[in-house]
Amino acid sequence: MTDPVFSDPDDFNARDLADIPSVEVISRAAVMLMSAAAERLGLADPDPDESPRRDLDEARRLITALAGLVTASVEYLGPHAGPIRDGLQSLQKAFREGSVVPDEPGQGPGEKYTGPVY
């Protein structure tokens, strides 16, 4: 069975969103932000430092948006919260490792929401 909301954007019907539990909408948004941030960090390529998709400025924005979403919705995520938080933290660490001049602890992407990541 295909998902009526996300399978074909041309067939999108806002009323279909009422059929999807909020935790699933939030989780899907988090996964989309995680995937986009990973791409911008170059993690899909064998050598992230040489990735043509690597853009740390864009990755910072996506990671910060993900951190805000996770922080604001953690109480609703139930068992999904742990894996999403782990994914966020992995992206924050990858950003720190990939930066030529790493941010001070607490100043990295999303750390104003999550606290320092080492």
C-alpha positions as a LaTeX table, in Angstrom:
\begin{tabular}{lrrr}
\hline
Residue & $x$ (\AA) & $y$ (\AA) & $z$ (\AA) \\
\hline
Met1 & 0.00 & 0.00 & 0.00 \\
Thr2 & 1.42 & 3.40 & $-0.90$ \\
Asp3 & 1.23 & 6.41 & 1.35 \\
Pro4 & $-1.33$ & 8.88 & $-0.03$ \\
Val5 & 0.51 & 11.92 & 1.27 \\
Phe6 & 4.10 & 11.24 & 0.30 \\
Ser7 & 3.96 & 8.89 & $-2.69$ \\
Asp8 & 3.18 & 11.41 & $-5.45$ \\
Pro9 & 3.37 & 15.17 & $-4.82$ \\
Asp10 & 1.00 & 15.80 & $-7.74$ \\
Asp11 & $-1.71$ & 13.82 & $-5.94$ \\
Phe12 & $-1.18$ & 15.62 & $-2.64$ \\
Asn13 & $-4.34$ & 16.29 & $-0.69$ \\
Ala14 & $-3.99$ & 18.21 & 2.59 \\
Arg15 & $-6.97$ & 16.35 & 4.05 \\
Asp16 & $-4.93$ & 13.13 & 3.90 \\
Leu17 & $-2.63$ & 14.53 & 6.59 \\
Ala18 & $-5.44$ & 14.01 & 9.09 \\
Asp19 & $-5.01$ & 10.27 & 8.59 \\
Ile20 & $-1.34$ & 10.25 & 9.60 \\
Pro21 & $-0.42$ & 10.24 & 13.30 \\
Ser22 & 1.57 & 13.28 & 14.40 \\
Val23 & 4.49 & 11.13 & 15.60 \\
Glu24 & 4.86 & 9.79 & 12.06 \\
Val25 & 4.79 & 13.26 & 10.49 \\
Ile26 & 7.41 & 14.49 & 12.98 \\
Ser27 & 9.55 & 11.37 & 12.48 \\
Arg28 & 9.42 & 11.71 & 8.70 \\
Ala29 & 10.42 & 15.36 & 8.91 \\
Ala30 & 13.33 & 14.39 & 11.18 \\
Val31 & 14.47 & 11.65 & 8.80 \\
Met32 & 14.31 & 14.06 & 5.86 \\
Leu33 & 16.40 & 16.63 & 7.75 \\
Met34 & 18.89 & 13.91 & 8.80 \\
Ser35 & 19.25 & 12.63 & 5.25 \\
Ala36 & 19.72 & 16.10 & 3.80 \\
Ala37 & 22.29 & 17.00 & 6.47 \\
Ala38 & 24.22 & 13.77 & 5.85 \\
Glu39 & 24.32 & 14.56 & 2.13 \\
Arg40 & 25.58 & 18.09 & 2.83 \\
Leu41 & 28.26 & 16.66 & 5.11 \\
Gly42 & 29.36 & 14.44 & 2.22 \\
Leu43 & 28.67 & 11.27 & 4.21 \\
Ala44 & 27.15 & 9.48 & 1.22 \\
Asp45 & 30.49 & 9.58 & $-0.59$ \\
Pro46 & 33.59 & 7.43 & 0.02 \\
Asp47 & 35.61 & 10.54 & 0.92 \\
Pro48 & 33.38 & 13.18 & 2.54 \\
Asp49 & 36.14 & 15.80 & 2.27 \\
Glu50 & 36.09 & 15.48 & $-1.52$ \\
Ser51 & 32.32 & 15.21 & $-1.95$ \\
Pro52 & 30.86 & 17.56 & $-4.56$ \\
Arg53 & 27.73 & 17.77 & $-2.37$ \\
Arg54 & 29.61 & 18.86 & 0.74 \\
Asp55 & 28.39 & 22.22 & 2.01 \\
Leu56 & 28.97 & 22.77 & 5.72 \\
Asp57 & 26.96 & 26.00 & 5.80 \\
Glu58 & 23.90 & 24.16 & 4.50 \\
Ala59 & 24.61 & 21.22 & 6.83 \\
Arg60 & 24.72 & 23.61 & 9.80 \\
Arg61 & 21.27 & 24.94 & 8.94 \\
Leu62 & 19.76 & 21.48 & 8.52 \\
Ile63 & 21.30 & 20.14 & 11.74 \\
Thr64 & 20.09 & 23.17 & 13.67 \\
Ala65 & 16.57 & 22.75 & 12.27 \\
Leu66 & 16.65 & 19.07 & 13.21 \\
Ala67 & 17.82 & 19.91 & 16.74 \\
Gly68 & 14.99 & 22.40 & 17.13 \\
Leu69 & 12.42 & 19.89 & 15.88 \\
Val70 & 13.71 & 17.13 & 18.14 \\
Thr71 & 13.90 & 19.37 & 21.20 \\
Ala72 & 10.40 & 20.75 & 20.64 \\
Ser73 & 8.79 & 17.38 & 20.00 \\
Val74 & 10.76 & 14.90 & 22.12 \\
Glu75 & 7.87 & 14.39 & 24.54 \\
Tyr76 & 5.66 & 13.19 & 21.68 \\
Leu77 & 8.15 & 10.87 & 19.99 \\
Gly78 & 8.00 & 8.04 & 22.53 \\
Pro79 & 10.27 & 5.17 & 21.48 \\
His80 & 11.31 & 7.09 & 18.34 \\
Ala81 & 13.06 & 9.77 & 20.43 \\
Gly82 & 16.19 & 7.74 & 21.20 \\
Pro83 & 17.14 & 6.80 & 17.64 \\
Ile84 & 16.36 & 10.29 & 16.35 \\
Arg85 & 18.48 & 11.88 & 19.08 \\
Asp86 & 21.31 & 9.43 & 18.32 \\
Gly87 & 21.13 & 10.36 & 14.64 \\
Leu88 & 21.21 & 14.05 & 15.49 \\
Gln89 & 24.22 & 13.60 & 17.75 \\
Ser90 & 26.05 & 11.61 & 15.06 \\
Leu91 & 25.48 & 14.42 & 12.58 \\
Gln92 & 26.68 & 17.01 & 15.09 \\
Lys93 & 29.86 & 14.98 & 15.69 \\
Ala94 & 30.42 & 14.50 & 11.95 \\
Phe95 & 30.06 & 18.24 & 11.46 \\
Arg96 & 32.62 & 18.93 & 14.19 \\
Glu97 & 35.05 & 16.38 & 12.72 \\
Gly98 & 34.59 & 17.74 & 9.21 \\
Ser99 & 35.13 & 21.38 & 10.11 \\
Val100 & 38.51 & 22.90 & 9.40 \\
Val101 & 38.06 & 25.13 & 12.44 \\
Pro102 & 35.68 & 23.33 & 14.81 \\
Asp103 & 33.18 & 25.38 & 16.78 \\
Glu104 & 33.67 & 25.77 & 20.51 \\
Pro105 & 31.64 & 23.25 & 22.54 \\
Gly106 & 28.08 & 24.53 & 22.74 \\
Gln107 & 28.46 & 26.64 & 19.58 \\
Gly108 & 28.11 & 23.89 & 16.96 \\
Pro109 & 24.99 & 23.33 & 14.89 \\
Gly110 & 21.95 & 22.76 & 17.06 \\
Glu111 & 23.94 & 22.80 & 20.28 \\
Lys112 & 21.96 & 25.74 & 21.62 \\
Tyr113 & 19.06 & 23.25 & 21.75 \\
Thr114 & 20.87 & 20.03 & 22.67 \\
Gly115 & 23.80 & 21.23 & 24.72 \\
Pro116 & 27.47 & 20.69 & 23.83 \\
Val117 & 28.42 & 17.67 & 21.75 \\
Tyr118 & 31.99 & 16.37 & 22.05 \\
\hline
\end{tabular}
